[in-house]
Structures are given as C-alpha cells and as structure tokens.
Amino acid sequence: MAQTVHQHSHPALHHRPAHFGYALTGLSVGILLSQLGTNVVGIGLPTFMREFGATFAEVQWVVVAYLLTVTALIVGVGRFADQLGKKKLYLAGLISFLAASVICALAPNLIVLIAGRGLQGLGGAIIMALSFALVGEIMPKDRIGLAMGVLSMMVALGIALGPSLGSLALVTFGWRAMFWVNLPLGLLAYVLLSRYLPRTIDTSHSVRSLSNFDWSGTIVLSLTLLAYCVAMTLSGSHGINHSLVLQYLAGAVLGLVLFLAIETKARQPLLSLGLFRDRLLSTSMMISVLAYAVMMATLVLGPIFLTRGVDLDTRATGLVMTVGPLTSAMMSIPAGWMSDRIGPRLTLLGGLTLMTIGSALMSLITIEHGVQEYVTSIILISLGLAFFQTPNNTAVMSAARSEQRGLVSALLALGRNLGLITGASLMGAIFGAAAGQTGPASGGTAAATQAAIARGMESTFRVAAAMAGCALILALVGFRRRITDHASR
C-alpha cells in the first residue's frame, strides 16, 4: 500500500531526550567510524603485501570484505532492529565493530585480518542501517533536516579523512594503528548513546517476537546481494564477459527470483513488496544508486587522471582529491538547513541539477587545463551530492513510521552502497573501453597515454551526466507531489 511508510504523528515529540545533542554527537561519531572502515585501510594495501607476502589481488580483500559484508547484511539488520529494538542493536553493532578492530589490529596473518574485516562489516552494517533511523526517532520534526545534514557531513568527512588518517597512522605507528584508532572513537560513541538515547525508542512500539523473523528471506537476500557485489568487484579486473562474473550474476538473478517467491508467502516478510509501491521510497532508492554511481566515478578515475594525465605527484593528487569530499562535508549542514526552510523538494532538485552540470563539464576536461577544470567540476558534483543526499534522507525518514525506520534507513544505505559498487565497476569498464590499447596500462608514449586518458574521461562522464540527468527527471516526476505532502506533515 502507498501508505505503508507514512505517519501522521512524530514519536520523537513524545520521547525526545533532554540532551538530544549528545545523542546526535554519538550517532555522528558512529557513522564516521563506519565510513572510515570503508576507506581508511586502502592506503595500507602495499604494506599488507610486504607484511604477509601476498599479491595485490589477495590483500584487496581486506577492503572488499568490509564493503561486501555491509552491503549483504544491511537490509536484514535494519529489519531485525525494528523487531529487536534499535538502541539495543545499535550498541551491539558498536561493540562488534570495536571487537573486530581489535582482532584486525592483532591479526597474525592475512586470513585473520580479512575475517576480522568481515566481522567489522557486520558492525558497520548495523551502524549505517540505524544511524539515520535513530535521528528520525530523537529529533523534533522541524530539526530533522539539520540533523540529517550533520550525519551526511560525517559521511563525507569519513570519505575525505580516511586516506589521510590511514596514512598518518601507518607512517607514525605502523599498519596496526589503523585499527587501534577506532577504539577511542567507538568508546566515546558508546558512552554517549548508551546514556542519552532514550529507552522509549525500543518501547514506544511493541517489539515483536523474533520467532517469526523472516530468516529464510534474510539469508537468501544476503546471498543474492553478495553474489551481485562479487560479480561487480570481479568485473573490474576480469571484464563483464568473464565466465566467473557471469556465473555470479546468474546466481544473483536466481537469488532474487527465489527471494521474491519467499516474500510473497512469508507471514512476516523481511521486505513487504507493497513497501515499494510508495513512490517516495522507491524513487529515492533509484536516484541514490544513480547519484552515488556518478560520485564513485570521480573517486575511481580522479587519481588516474591527476597522476597519469596531468602528472601530479602523489601528495598533490591527494590534496586535490580531498576537494570533493570536503565540499560535500561543508555544505551538508547548510543543505539540511535549506531543506528545513524551503522544503526538501527544491533543495534536492537543485542538487541533482548541479551534479548534472558538473558531470557534463567533467566530460569536456582537457589535459592542458586539467587541474582547474577538474576542481571546478568536482566542486559542482560534490555540491550537488550534498544538496541531494540530505533532503532525500530527510524526506524519506520523516515519512517513515517508527516501527519501520530501521528497514527504511537500511534501504537508503543499500541504495548508496549499490551505487558505489556499480559505479566503480561500470565507470571503470567504460573508461577502459574508451581509453583502448593506448591507455595508461599499455606502456605507450606519454602523449598517447594522456590522449587515451582524455578520451576515457570524456566517454565516462558523458555517461555520468546522462545518469545524473536521469536522476533529475526521476526526482521531478516521482517527488512532484509526495515529497511536498510529507514535508508539510
């Protein structure tokens, strides 16, 4: 039913804590931890290769294990929280994340390190799934946009700070410090949230028995998402037509069919299929996949263009690459403020327009003026992301009923992760095809390499501009009435 995720009253008004700012601080630190978990260890891959005598393909799973676990489990833990209780599960997720960080820091070999990263992904899935849901519980309705902006800022800060914080820890104390650094942040978040998150979050609505939890649907969906993510990950190195990639994609399709069959018969389904009849939620998820795929293109291809295209050194490339995430971080709170003042619809449409313009400009980039053009384009794309994600989260979470906020928040996070994974593989494949045999891996002349990179950027960001334009059209159609209706409630 279209009303599945709607509400006519705001539970937070009945159980808002006296010091909800402390709770918001705890949630902000928690989501920062989950984002650092995604990219703080990337800088350490060469060190892991030397430390464990492993190949790059093997140590890459230190990064991939976390992202795959988060994506595979995030919907299940969101639904689990709606039945078990959001506060209980969030605190358990923090403990899991910290315990896994200790395992990683003490890992004697690569297998233990990868296993620890998988356990860390379980904690990260819980944190990502519930952070925005808990904001919807504790904040008064007229401040939700601002609070969503704070969390969005922390997501962007996590992306921006991950490589630099990892590099600092690695150079100063060694690779194990990249995991020890999580402990003081995680303990701070735990203390704040255990004290200042109101108990009524888990008691304002009756917590249903877990005996009827849709375990079969949860397992099948997790395996389906895992198969898709592995296929996308392998396609970057093997190509989309590789037999192994096609097998995983076929497994994902079969898993989806089986999951839908299970959900139509389940007494308490993991995902009520009627939930997607809500145009606000379904449109929001589709737009998130497109928008984050575009953003991922800048993260994947930016270093290639800056180092091999315009010959920047590693330090200069790192500085330029922080421009985008820092722009998103700085503008997330103003985006939330604007969403509260003028409504999420206009703010969101403005953000997607900026993202489309920035992607189009990136497709016109040249080697001669590469750095200036890159910075201009990435600022527009990052501004667009900030002014999209905050009102998008605000509109959807404001419309969700309290007993479904965990699931809805998880679905929003799933859209983000699927966009990042799909964008990394799709954009990389487009770039590689356009660059051709004279690309950066061919060993050709510098001029040929630069020309190939320019062609790759042009083709890739033409597709990115088209994707951002499609997201804008979807927002114009899908949010035409409903986002205004929700915002006025």
C-alpha positions in Angstrom: 0.0 0.0 0.0 1.1 3.5 -0.7 0.6 4.4 3.0 3.0 1.8 4.2 5.7 4.1 5.3 3.7 7.2 6.2 3.0 8.5 9.7 0.6 11.2 10.9 2.4 11.9 14.2 6.0 12.1 15.2 7.0 9.8 18.0 10.1 11.8 18.8 7.9 14.6 20.2 6.8 12.2 22.9 10.2 10.8 24.0 12.8 13.4 22.9 15.8 13.3 25.3 16.6 16.3 27.3 20.1 16.4 25.8 19.5 15.1 22.3 22.6 17.0 21.1 24.7 14.4 22.9 22.9 11.6 21.2 23.4 13.2 17.8 27.1 13.6 18.6 27.3 9.9 19.4 25.5 9.0 16.2 27.8 11.3 14.2 30.9 9.6 15.7 29.4 6.2 15.0 28.7 6.9 11.3 32.1 8.5 10.9 33.6 5.2 12.2 31.6 3.2 9.7 32.8 5.3 6.8 36.4 5.2 8.0 36.0 1.5 8.0 35.4 1.6 4.2 38.5 3.5 3.1 41.0 4.0 5.9 42.9 0.8 5.1 43.2 1.3 1.4 46.5 3.2 1.8 47.9 0.2 3.7 47.5 -2.4 0.8 51.2 -2.2 -0.3 52.2 -2.6 3.3 50.0 -5.7 3.7 51.6 -7.2 0.6 55.0 -6.9 2.1 53.9 -7.9 5.6 52.1 -11.0 4.6 54.0 -11.9 1.4 50.7 -11.7 -0.6 49.6 -10.5 -4.0 47.6 -7.3 -4.6 44.6 -9.5 -5.6 44.8 -11.2 -2.2 45.2 -8.1 0.0 42.5 -6.3 -1.9 40.0 -8.5 0.0 41.0 -6.5 3.2 39.0 -3.7 1.6 36.4 -5.7 -0.2 35.4 -8.0 2.7 34.1 -5.0 4.7 32.1 -3.5 1.8 30.6 -6.8 0.8 29.5 -7.7 4.3 27.9 -4.3 4.8 26.0 -4.5 1.6 24.9 -8.1 2.1 23.6 -7.6 5.6 22.3 -4.1 5.8 18.7 -4.8 4.9 18.5 -7.8 7.3 19.9 -5.9 10.3 17.6 -2.9 9.6 14.6 -5.2 9.7 16.0 -7.1 12.7 16.3 -3.7 14.6 12.6 -2.9 14.0 11.8 -6.1 15.8 14.5 -6.4 18.4 14.9 -2.7 19.2 17.0 -0.1 17.5 19.0 1.1 20.6 19.9 -2.4 21.6 21.1 -3.5 18.2 23.0 -0.2 17.5 25.0 -0.6 20.7 25.7 -4.3 19.9 26.9 -3.1 16.5 29.3 -0.7 18.1 30.7 -3.5 20.3 31.0 -5.8 17.2 32.9 -3.1 15.3 35.3 -2.4 18.2 35.9 -6.1 18.9 36.6 -6.7 15.2 39.0 -3.7 15.2 41.0 -5.4 18.0 41.0 -8.7 16.0 42.3 -6.8 12.9 45.0 -4.9 15.0 46.3 -8.2 16.4 45.9 -10.3 13.2 48.9 -12.7 12.8 48.1 -13.4 9.2 46.1 -12.2 6.2 43.3 -14.7 6.7 42.6 -13.5 10.2 42.8 -9.9 9.0 40.2 -10.5 6.3 38.0 -12.4 8.7 38.2 -9.5 11.2 37.3 -7.1 8.4 34.2 -9.2 7.7 33.1 -9.0 11.3 33.8 -5.3 11.3 31.5 -5.1 8.3 28.7 -6.6 10.4 29.1 -3.7 12.9 29.4 -1.2 10.1 26.1 -2.6 8.5 24.3 -2.0 11.8 25.7 1.5 12.3 24.9 2.5 8.7 21.4 0.9 8.8 20.3 2.6 12.0 22.0 6.0 12.3 19.5 7.9 10.1 16.6 5.9 11.6 17.6 6.9 15.1 17.8 10.6 14.1 14.2 10.2 13.0 13.3 9.0 16.5 15.1 11.5 18.7 14.9 14.8 16.8 11.9 17.2 16.7 10.4 17.3 13.2 11.5 20.9 12.4 15.1 19.9 13.2 15.3 16.6 11.3 16.8 18.2 8.1 19.6 19.9 10.1 20.3 16.6 12.0 20.4 14.7 8.7 22.8 17.3 7.4 25.1 16.6 10.3 25.2 12.9 9.6 25.7 13.5 5.9 28.6 15.8 6.8 30.2 13.0 8.8 29.8 10.5 5.9 31.6 13.0 3.6 34.3 13.6 6.3 34.8 9.9 6.6 35.5 9.7 2.8 37.8 12.7 3.0 39.7 11.8 6.1 40.1 8.1 5.5 43.2 8.1 3.3 44.9 10.9 5.2 44.2 9.4 8.7 45.2 5.9 7.5 48.4 7.3 6.1 49.2 9.2 9.3 48.6 6.1 11.4 50.6 3.9 9.0 53.7 6.2 8.9 53.7 7.1 12.6 52.8 3.8 14.3 52.5 1.1 11.7 49.6 -0.6 10.0 48.0 -2.0 13.2 47.4 1.6 14.3 44.8 2.0 11.5 42.6 -0.3 13.6 43.5 0.8 17.1 42.4 4.3 16.3 38.8 3.1 16.2 38.8 2.3 19.9 38.6 5.8 21.5 36.1 7.0 18.9 33.9 3.9 19.3 34.0 4.1 23.1 33.0 7.7 23.0 30.1 6.9 20.8 29.0 4.0 23.0 29.1 6.1 26.2 27.1 8.9 24.7 24.5 6.7 23.1 24.1 4.3 26.0 23.3 7.3 28.2 21.5 9.7 26.0 19.5 7.6 23.6 16.0 7.3 25.2 14.9 3.9 26.3 11.4 4.7 24.9 12.9 4.2 21.3 12.6 0.4 22.0 9.4 0.5 24.0 7.2 3.1 22.3 6.1 0.4 19.9 5.8 -3.2 21.0 8.8 -5.2 20.0 7.6 -8.3 18.1 8.8 -11.8 18.8 11.9 -12.9 16.8 10.5 -16.4 16.5 8.6 -15.2 13.4 11.6 -13.3 11.9 12.0 -14.0 8.2 15.3 -15.9 8.5 15.0 -17.6 5.1 14.3 -14.3 3.3 17.2 -12.6 5.1 19.7 -15.4 4.2 18.6 -15.5 0.5 18.7 -11.7 0.1 22.1 -11.5 1.8 23.5 -14.2 -0.5 21.9 -12.5 -3.6 23.4 -9.1 -2.7 26.7 -10.8 -2.0 26.7 -12.6 -5.4 26.0 -9.3 -7.2 28.7 -7.4 -5.3 31.3 -10.1 -6.0 30.3 -10.0 -9.7 30.7 -6.3 -9.8 34.1 -6.5 -8.0 35.5 -9.2 -10.3 34.3 -7.4 -13.4 36.8 -4.6 -12.8 39.7 -7.0 -13.2 38.2 -9.8 -15.3 35.8 -7.9 -17.5 32.0 -8.1 -17.5 32.0 -11.0 -20.0 34.2 -13.3 -18.0 32.6 -16.6 -17.2 33.1 -16.3 -13.4 31.4 -12.8 -13.5 28.5 -14.2 -15.5 28.1 -17.1 -13.1 27.8 -14.8 -10.1 25.4 -12.5 -12.0 23.3 -15.5 -12.8 23.3 -16.6 -9.2 22.2 -13.1 -8.2 19.3 -13.2 -10.6 18.2 -16.7 -9.4 18.6 -15.5 -5.8 16.3 -12.5 -6.5 13.6 -14.7 -8.0 13.8 -17.1 -5.0 13.7 -14.2 -2.6 10.6 -12.7 -4.2 8.9 -16.1 -4.0 9.7 -16.4 -0.3 8.5 -12.9 0.5 5.1 -13.4 -1.2 4.4 -16.4 1.1 6.1 -15.2 4.4 3.8 -14.3 7.3 6.2 -11.5 8.4 8.3 -10.8 5.3 11.7 -9.2 5.6 10.6 -6.8 2.8 6.9 -6.2 2.3 6.8 -5.8 -1.5 4.0 -3.3 -1.0 6.6 -1.0 0.5 8.0 -0.3 -2.9 4.6 1.0 -4.1 5.4 4.1 -2.1 6.8 6.3 -4.8 8.8 8.4 -2.4 10.9 5.4 -1.2 11.2 3.6 -4.5 12.2 6.8 -6.4 14.6 7.8 -3.6 16.4 4.4 -3.9 16.7 4.6 -7.7 18.1 8.1 -7.5 20.6 7.2 -4.8 22.0 4.4 -7.0 22.5 6.8 -9.9 23.9 9.7 -7.8 26.4 7.6 -5.9 27.5 5.8 -9.1 28.3 9.2 -10.5 30.2 10.2 -7.3 32.1 6.9 -7.4 33.3 7.7 -10.9 35.2 10.8 -9.5 36.8 8.7 -6.8 37.9 5.9 -9.1 39.1 7.9 -12.1 40.2 11.1 -10.4 43.6 9.7 -9.3 44.3 8.2 -12.7 43.6 11.5 -14.5 45.5 13.6 -12.0 48.6 11.4 -11.7 48.9 9.9 -15.3 47.0 12.6 -17.2 48.4 15.8 -15.8 51.4 14.4 -14.0 50.7 15.5 -10.4 52.7 13.8 -7.7 51.0 11.6 -5.0 50.8 14.4 -2.4 49.3 16.9 -4.8 46.8 14.3 -6.1 45.7 13.6 -2.5 45.1 17.2 -1.8 43.1 17.7 -5.0 41.1 14.6 -4.3 40.0 15.9 -0.9 38.3 18.9 -2.5 35.2 16.9 -3.4 34.5 15.2 0.0 35.4 18.4 1.9 32.9 20.4 -0.2 30.2 17.8 0.5 31.0 17.9 4.2 31.0 21.6 4.5 27.7 22.0 2.6 25.8 19.1 4.2 24.6 21.2 7.2 23.6 24.2 5.0 21.7 21.7 2.8 19.9 20.4 5.9 19.0 24.0 6.9 17.7 24.8 3.5 15.7 21.6 3.5 14.0 22.6 6.7 13.3 26.1 5.4 12.3 25.8 1.8 11.4 22.1 1.7 13.3 19.1 0.6 12.0 19.0 -2.9 13.5 22.2 -4.2 16.8 21.6 -2.4 17.0 18.1 -3.8 16.2 19.2 -7.4 18.9 21.9 -7.2 21.4 19.4 -6.0 20.8 17.0 -8.9 20.9 19.9 -11.4 24.4 20.9 -10.0 25.5 17.2 -10.3 24.4 17.0 -13.9 26.1 20.3 -14.8 29.3 19.2 -13.1 29.4 15.8 -14.8 28.9 17.5 -18.2 31.8 19.9 -17.5 33.9 16.9 -16.4 33.3 15.3 -19.8 34.8 18.4 -21.5 38.0 18.3 -19.4 41.4 18.7 -21.2 44.9 17.8 -20.3 46.1 21.4 -20.8 43.8 22.9 -18.1 43.2 19.6 -16.3 43.6 20.6 -12.7 41.5 23.8 -12.9 38.7 22.1 -14.8 38.8 19.0 -12.6 38.4 21.2 -9.4 35.6 23.2 -10.9 33.7 20.1 -12.0 34.3 18.2 -8.8 33.1 21.1 -6.7 29.8 21.2 -8.6 29.3 17.4 -8.4 30.1 17.4 -4.7 27.8 20.4 -4.0 25.1 18.5 -5.9 25.6 15.4 -3.8 25.3 17.4 -0.6 22.2 19.2 -1.7 20.7 15.8 -2.8 21.5 13.4 0.0 20.4 15.5 3.0 16.9 16.4 1.8 16.5 12.9 0.3 17.2 11.3 3.6 15.1 13.9 5.4 12.0 13.4 3.2 12.1 9.6 3.4 12.9 9.3 7.1 10.3 11.9 8.1 7.6 9.9 6.2 8.6 6.5 7.7 6.7 5.0 10.7 8.8 4.4 13.8 8.4 0.6 13.6 9.8 0.7 10.0 12.5 3.3 10.3 15.3 0.7 10.7 14.3 -1.1 7.5 13.8 2.2 5.5 17.1 3.6 6.7 18.8 0.3 5.7 17.2 0.5 2.2 18.6 4.0 1.8 22.0 2.8 2.8 21.7 -0.1 0.5 21.0 2.3 -2.4 24.1 4.2 -1.6 26.3 1.1 -1.4 24.9 -0.4 -4.6 25.6 2.9 -6.4 29.2 2.9 -5.2 29.8 -0.7 -6.1 28.0 -0.5 -9.5 29.7 2.9 -10.3 33.2 1.6 -9.5 32.8 -1.4 -11.9 30.7 0.3 -14.6 32.6 3.6 -14.8 35.9 1.7 -14.8 34.8 -0.5 -17.6 33.6 2.5 -19.7 36.9 4.3 -19.1 38.9 1.2 -20.0 37.0 0.6 -23.2 37.3 4.3 -24.3 41.0 4.5 -23.4 41.7 1.4 -25.5 45.0 -0.2 -26.0 46.8 3.1 -25.8 45.6 3.6 -22.2 47.7 4.0 -19.1 48.5 0.3 -18.8 49.8 -0.1 -22.3 53.2 1.3 -21.8 52.9 3.7 -24.7 54.3 7.2 -25.0 53.3 9.9 -22.5 51.3 11.8 -25.2 49.4 8.6 -26.2 48.7 7.8 -22.6 47.4 11.4 -21.9 45.2 11.3 -25.1 43.8 7.9 -24.0 43.0 9.2 -20.6 41.3 12.3 -22.0 39.1 10.0 -24.2 38.3 7.8 -21.3 37.3 10.8 -19.1 35.1 12.2 -21.9 33.2 9.0 -22.5 32.8 8.1 -18.9 31.5 11.4 -17.8 29.1 11.7 -20.7 27.5 8.6 -19.3 27.7 10.1 -15.8 26.0 13.2 -17.0 23.2 11.1 -18.6 22.8 9.2 -15.3 22.6 12.4 -13.3 20.1 13.8 -15.8 18.0 10.6 -15.4 18.1 11.1 -11.6 16.9 14.6 -12.0 14.0 13.5 -14.3 13.1 10.8 -11.8 13.0 13.3 -9.0 10.8 15.7 -11.0 8.3 13.0 -11.7 8.5 10.9 -8.5 8.7 13.7 -6.0 6.3 16.0 -7.7 3.5 15.8 -5.1 4.6 13.3 -2.5 7.7 15.0 -1.1 5.7 18.2 -0.6 2.9 16.3 1.1 5.4 14.6 3.5 7.3 17.8 4.3 4.1 19.5 5.4 3.1 16.8 7.9 
